[in-house]
Amino acid sequence: MAGLLAGPPPMIALLGMKATRKANALAWLRRECCALKDVEEKTAWGHPNFHVGGHTIATFEVFRGRPSIAILAERDSQDFLIKRFGLFKTPYSGRYGWVSAWVDAPAPWTLIRSLLKEAHDRASTEPRGVTSTTGRRSRSSKRTRKSIGRSIPKRDL
């Protein structure tokens, strides 16, 4: 993570993306999410999360004293985003494809906006409880187990 402090990776400049600082990254994230259809903001684990269709698509969090934006990306593109654009695997949920960007340093806002739109599009077309990155139902939406009682046959009296 120390390399992230040195500035934006060269690939961002090559692609014409400008890494800049925002005075209020959370306000920016809220504006971007409000522009997307059916996005709701909820607080979970002590920080704002943005949901659509029962799926969390983005979150703003402070990790190790630094503010960051985490976005659910395709698991297949996670390594590419980390190596080429200086994002990092989101703590605790990175194994599901989540990537994060520090927002107290110059950040690739155009890329973050694009990833946010992609996450929104995937979430709004998937049934609730199924994520494209895992192909399985999420834990929170699994059917609860119902107690199965044995039926006792009635006897003819």
ZABAKE-89270 format. One line per 10 residues: their letters; for each residue y, z, x of N, C-alpha, C. Coordinates in steps of 0.02 Angstrom, whole numbers, plus 32768, in hexadecimal, padded with zeros to 4 digits. Layout:
a> Y,Z,X,Y,Z,X,Y,Z,X ~ ...
//
This chain:
magllagppp> 7FC5,8000,8028,8000,8000,8000,803F,8000,802B ~ 8038,8010,8069,8073,8012,8093,8094,7FCE,8099 ~ 806C,7F98,8096,8087,7F55,809B,80B5,7F43,8061 ~ 80AD,7F65,8029,80D6,7F56,7FEF,811E,7F6B,7FFA ~ 812A,7F9A,8025,816E,7FB2,8031,8196,7F81,805C ~ 8175,7F54,807E,8197,7F27,80AC,81BB,7EEE,8088 ~ 81AF,7EE5,8048,81CF,7EAF,8023,819C,7E83,8002 ~ 81B2,7E4F,7FE0,8183,7E26,7FBB,8157,7DFC,7FE9 ~ 8119,7DF0,7FD5,80ED,7DC6,7FFC,8109,7D7E,7FFF ~ 80F9,7D59,8033,8114,7D16,803B,8103,7CE7,8002
miallgmkat> 80CA,7CF0,7FE0,80B6,7CC2,7FAB,80E9,7CC3,7F72 ~ 8108,7CFB,7F66,813A,7CFE,7F30,8174,7CD0,7F3F ~ 818B,7CD0,7F7D,81C2,7CA3,7F90,81AC,7C5B,7F8D ~ 816F,7C4C,7FA2,8156,7C07,7FA1,8153,7BEC,7F5A ~ 8143,7C16,7F2A,813D,7BFF,7EE5,8180,7C00,7EC1 ~ 81B5,7C10,7EE4,81F7,7C10,7EC6,8205,7C4E,7E9C ~ 81DB,7C80,7EA1,81E8,7CBE,7E7C,8216,7CEA,7EA6 ~ 8242,7D0B,7E84,8271,7D36,7EA7,825D,7D7F,7E9B ~ 8250,7DA3,7ED0,8241,7DEA,7ECA,8283,7E0F,7ECC ~ 8293,7E32,7E96,82D2,7E56,7E92,82C5,7E9C,7E78
rkanalawlr> 82F9,7EC5,7E79,82F6,7F08,7E5D,8316,7F07,7E18 ~ 82FD,7F31,7DEC,831B,7F3C,7DAA,8334,7F84,7DA8 ~ 836E,7F8E,7D8B,838A,7FD1,7D86,835F,7FFE,7D5A ~ 8343,7FE2,7D24,8319,8009,7CF7,82DC,7FE0,7CE3 ~ 82A7,7FE8,7D09,826A,7FC0,7CFE,824A,7FCF,7CBB ~ 824C,800E,7CA4,822F,801F,7C64,8254,7FFC,7C2B ~ 8296,7FFB,7C2E,82BD,7FD8,7BFB,82AD,7F8D,7BFC ~ 82A4,7F71,7C37,8291,7F2A,7C3C,824D,7F1E,7C1C ~ 821C,7F4A,7C2B,81D9,7F42,7C0E,81DB,7F48,7BC2 ~ 8201,7F77,7BA9,8208,7F7F,7B60,8225,7F3F,7B41
reccalkdve> 8259,7F23,7B5F,8276,7EE5,7B45,8244,7EAC,7B45 ~ 821F,7EA5,7B7B,81EE,7E6F,7B80,81B7,7E78,7B4C ~ 81A0,7EB5,7B42,816B,7EC2,7B12,8184,7EB9,7ACB ~ 81C2,7ECD,7ABD,81DF,7EC4,7A7A,81E4,7E7A,7A68 ~ 81EC,7E4F,7A9A,81F1,7E07,7A8E,81AE,7DE8,7A7B ~ 8177,7E0C,7A88,8134,7DF4,7A77,8121,7E0C,7A32 ~ 80FA,7DE6,7A0F,80E8,7DF5,79CA,80B8,7E30,79C5 ~ 80C7,7E5E,7996,809A,7E95,7983,808D,7EC8,79BA ~ 80B8,7ECE,79EB,80AE,7F00,7A20,80CB,7F42,7A0A ~ 80A4,7F77,7A15,80B9,7FBB,7A04,80BB,7FE5,7A44
ektawghpnf> 80EA,8011,7A48,80ED,8040,7A80,80D1,8083,7A6A ~ 80A4,809E,7A92,8088,80E0,7A85,8088,8106,7AC6 ~ 808A,8147,7AC0,8086,8171,7AFC,803F,818B,7B03 ~ 8023,8180,7B3D,7FE0,8198,7B4D,7FDE,81AC,7B96 ~ 7FBB,81E0,7BA6,7FB5,81FA,7BEA,7FFB,8207,7C08 ~ 802A,8216,7BDE,806C,8229,7BF5,809C,81F1,7C06 ~ 808A,81B3,7BF6,80B8,817C,7C03,80B2,8145,7BCE ~ 80E4,811A,7BC9,80E5,80E6,7B95,80AF,80B1,7BA1 ~ 808C,80A0,7B6B,805A,806B,7B6B,806D,8039,7B35 ~ 805E,7FFA,7B41,806F,7FC6,7B11,802F,7FA5,7AF9
hvgghtiatf> 8027,7FA4,7AB6,7FE9,7F8E,7A96,7FF5,7F53,7A68 ~ 7FC1,7F2A,7A61,7FC0,7EF6,7A2F,7F78,7EEF,7A17 ~ 7F6F,7EEE,79D6,7F2C,7EE6,79BA,7EFA,7F1A,79D1 ~ 7F10,7F57,79DE,7EE2,7F8B,79F4,7ED4,7F8B,7A3F ~ 7EF2,7F5D,7A64,7EE7,7F58,7AAC,7F26,7F6E,7AD1 ~ 7F1D,7F94,7B06,7F55,7FA4,7B31,7F5E,7F69,7B61 ~ 7F9C,7F4F,7B64,7FA8,7F15,7B90,7FD4,7F26,7BCC ~ 7FFB,7F5C,7BC7,8027,7F6F,7BFE,8039,7FB8,7BF9 ~ 804C,7FD4,7C31,8062,8019,7C32,8095,8023,7C6A ~ 80C0,8052,7C60,80F0,8066,7C94,80DA,80AB,7CAB
evfrgrpsia> 80D0,80B3,7CEB,80BA,80F4,7D03,80D7,8104,7D48 ~ 80D8,8143,7D57,80EC,8159,7D9A,80AD,8170,7DBD ~ 809D,8150,7DF4,8062,8161,7E1B,8078,8173,7E61 ~ 8063,81AD,7E77,8076,81C8,7EB9,80C2,81C6,7EC4 ~ 80E6,81D6,7E8F,812F,81DB,7E93,8154,8199,7E8E ~ 8131,8162,7E83,8151,8120,7E7F,8145,8101,7E3B ~ 8179,80E4,7E1C,8170,80C3,7DDB,814E,8080,7DE4 ~ 8123,8070,7DB3,8100,8030,7DB5,80F3,8017,7D6E ~ 80E7,7FD7,7D6A,80D2,7FB7,7D2B,808C,7F9F,7D36 ~ 805F,7FB1,7D08,801A,7F9B,7D0B,800D,7F6B,7CD1
ilaerdsqdf> 7FE8,7F36,7CDF,7FDA,7F03,7CAD,7F90,7EF1,7CB1 ~ 7F72,7EE7,7C77,7F2C,7ED3,7C74,7F27,7E88,7C83 ~ 7F0A,7E78,7CBD,7F01,7E33,7CD2,7EB7,7E21,7CCB ~ 7EA8,7DE2,7CD2,7E62,7DCD,7CD3,7E42,7DEA,7D12 ~ 7E07,7E05,7D0B,7DE6,7E23,7D45,7DDB,7DF0,7D7D ~ 7DCE,7DB1,7D6A,7DC2,7D7D,7D9B,7DFF,7D6D,7DC5 ~ 7E3A,7D79,7DAB,7E77,7D69,7DD1,7E95,7DA5,7DF5 ~ 7E78,7DDF,7DEC,7E94,7E1C,7E09,7E9B,7E18,7E55 ~ 7E67,7E05,7E78,7E6A,7E02,7EC1,7EA0,7DD1,7ED9 ~ 7EA4,7D98,7EB7,7ED7,7D66,7EC9,7F1D,7D83,7EC0
likrfglfkt> 7F29,7DA5,7E89,7F6B,7DC2,7E7C,7F7D,7DF7,7EB0 ~ 7F4B,7E1D,7EC5,7F56,7E51,7EF7,7F66,7E33,7F3B ~ 7F3D,7E02,7F50,7F45,7DE5,7F93,7F83,7DB8,7F98 ~ 7F91,7D92,7F65,7FC7,7D61,7F6A,800C,7D7A,7F53 ~ 800D,7DAB,7F27,804D,7DBE,7F0A,8060,7E07,7F17 ~ 8037,7E2B,7F3C,8048,7E6F,7F4E,8040,7EA2,7F17 ~ 801E,7E8F,7EE1,800F,7EC1,7EAE,7FD8,7EEE,7EC8 ~ 7FC9,7F23,7EA4,7F93,7F4F,7EBA,7F66,7F60,7E7F ~ 7F29,7F72,7E8E,7EF9,7F84,7E5A,7F10,7FC5,7E3A ~ 7F17,7FC4,7DF9,7F30,7FFE,7DD4,7F00,8038,7DDC
pysgrygwvs> 7F1A,8073,7DF0,7EEE,80AD,7DF6,7ECB,80BD,7DB4 ~ 7E8E,80D0,7DB8,7E64,80E5,7D80,7E4B,80AD,7D54 ~ 7E71,8076,7D4C,7E5A,8041,7D1F,7E57,7FFD,7D42 ~ 7E61,7FFC,7D83,7E5F,7FBD,7DA8,7E1D,7F99,7DA3 ~ 7DE7,7FBE,7D9A,7DA5,7F9D,7D96,7D9E,7F71,7D58 ~ 7DCC,7F78,7D29,7DCB,7F4F,7CEC,7DFA,7F13,7CF1 ~ 7E19,7F09,7D2B,7E45,7ED0,7D34,7E8F,7EE1,7D36 ~ 7EA0,7F20,7D2B,7EE7,7F34,7D2A,7F06,7F2C,7D6F ~ 7F44,7F12,7D70,7F6B,7F0D,7DAD,7FAE,7F2E,7DA1 ~ 7FCC,7F49,7DD7,800C,7F6B,7DD1,803C,7F50,7E05
awvdapapwt> 807C,7F59,7DF6,80B2,7F47,7E24,80E1,7F82,7E2A ~ 80F4,7F93,7E67,8127,7FC6,7E71,8169,7FA9,7E57 ~ 818F,7FD1,7E34,81CE,7FB8,7E19,820B,7FDD,7E35 ~ 8200,8005,7E68,8238,8024,7E8B,824B,7FFC,7EC9 ~ 8229,7FC4,7ED3,8236,7F96,7F0A,823B,7F50,7EEA ~ 8251,7F1E,7F0E,8253,7EDB,7EF1,820E,7EC8,7ED5 ~ 820E,7EB1,7E98,81CF,7EA1,7E76,81D2,7E59,7E5B ~ 8198,7E39,7E54,8195,7DF4,7E3A,8199,7DF3,7DED ~ 81D5,7DF9,7DD2,81DE,7E00,7D89,81C5,7DC4,7D62 ~ 81CB,7D89,7D7D,81B3,7D4D,7D5B,8167,7D50,7D54
lirsllkeah> 8145,7D66,7D89,80FD,7D6D,7D87,80E9,7DA4,7D56 ~ 810C,7DDC,7D57,80FC,7E13,7D29,8104,7DFC,7CE1 ~ 813A,7DD7,7CD3,8145,7DBD,7C8F,810C,7D8E,7C7A ~ 80F7,7D63,7CA9,80C0,7D34,7C9B,807E,7D59,7C8D ~ 806F,7D8C,7CB6,8032,7DB3,7CAC,8034,7DD9,7C6A ~ 806E,7DF2,7C59,8077,7E15,7C1A,8069,7DE7,7BDF ~ 8083,7DAA,7BE2,8078,7D79,7BAC,802E,7D67,7BA7 ~ 800D,7D5E,7BE0,7FC5,7D4E,7BE0,7F9D,7D87,7BC2 ~ 7FAC,7DC5,7BD5,7F89,7DFF,7BBA,7F93,7E03,7B6E ~ 7FD0,7DF6,7B58,7FDF,7DF6,7B10,7FB7,7DC1,7AEC
drasteprgv> 7FB6,7D85,7B07,7F92,7D4E,7AE6,7F47,7D5D,7AE1 ~ 7F2A,7D78,7B16,7EE2,7D8A,7B14,7ED6,7DC1,7AE1 ~ 7EFF,7DF4,7AE2,7EF4,7E2D,7AB5,7EFE,7E1A,7A6C ~ 7F2C,7DEE,7A5E,7F39,7DDD,7A18,7F05,7DAD,79FB ~ 7EDB,7D8F,7A25,7EA7,7D63,7A0C,7E61,7D82,7A0D ~ 7E5B,7DBD,7A2B,7E19,7DDE,7A2F,7E10,7E10,79F7 ~ 7DD3,7E17,79E0,7DC6,7E4C,79AE,7DD3,7E91,79CC ~ 7DE8,7EBF,79A3,7DF6,7F02,79BA,7DB8,7F21,79D9 ~ 7DC1,7F41,7A12,7D8A,7F63,7A33,7D64,7F39,7A66 ~ 7D75,7EF8,7A6C,7D53,7ECD,7A9C,7D87,7EB6,7ACE
tsttgrrsrs> 7D78,7EBB,7B0E,7DA7,7EA3,7B40,7D88,7E69,7B66 ~ 7DB0,7E37,7B75,7D96,7DFD,7B98,7D82,7E0D,7BDF ~ 7D9F,7E41,7BFD,7D8F,7E50,7C42,7D4B,7E70,7C49 ~ 7D33,7E91,7C14,7CF1,7EB0,7C18,7CBF,7E8D,7BEA ~ 7CD8,7E6D,7BB4,7CAA,7E4E,7B85,7C85,7E80,7B5B ~ 7C98,7EBF,7B60,7C77,7EF4,7B3A,7CAA,7F19,7B10 ~ 7C90,7F3F,7AE1,7CBC,7F68,7AB8,7CD8,7FA1,7AE2 ~ 7D15,7FB3,7AD4,7D32,7FEC,7AF8,7D15,802D,7ADE ~ 7D17,8060,7B06,7CFB,80A0,7AF2,7D1B,80BB,7AB3 ~ 7D5C,80B2,7AAC,7D7F,80D0,7A74,7D6E,80AF,7A31
skrtrksigr> 7D51,8073,7A33,7D44,8052,79F4,7CFA,804D,79E3 ~ 7CD0,806C,7A0A,7C89,806B,79FA,7C7D,808F,79B8 ~ 7C4D,8076,7994,7C3D,8098,7955,7C25,80DE,7964 ~ 7C3B,810C,793B,7C23,8150,7944,7BDC,8154,792A ~ 7BB6,817E,794B,7B71,8186,7935,7B6E,81AC,78F4 ~ 7B48,8193,78C7,7B3F,81B5,7887,7AFC,81D9,788A ~ 7AFC,8212,786C,7ABC,8236,786C,7A8C,8211,783E ~ 7A52,8208,7858,7A1F,81E3,7832,79EC,8216,781A ~ 79ED,8220,77DA,79BD,824F,77BE,7980,822A,77A4 ~ 7948,824B,77A6,790D,822A,778B,790F,822E,7740
sipkrdl> 78FF,81F8,7722,78FC,81FB,76D9,78B9,8217,76C6 ~ 78BB,8244,7698,787E,8265,7680,786A,8243,7640 ~ 7830,8225,763F,781B,8201,7603,7813,8232,75C8 ~ 7828,821B,758F,781F,8244,7554,77D7,823E,753C ~ 77BC,8277,7528,7777,8276,7510,7778,8273,74C5 ~ 7749,8250,74AD,7743,824E,7463,7728,8290,744C ~ 774B,82AE,7420,7735,82EF,7405,7716,82E6,73C2
//
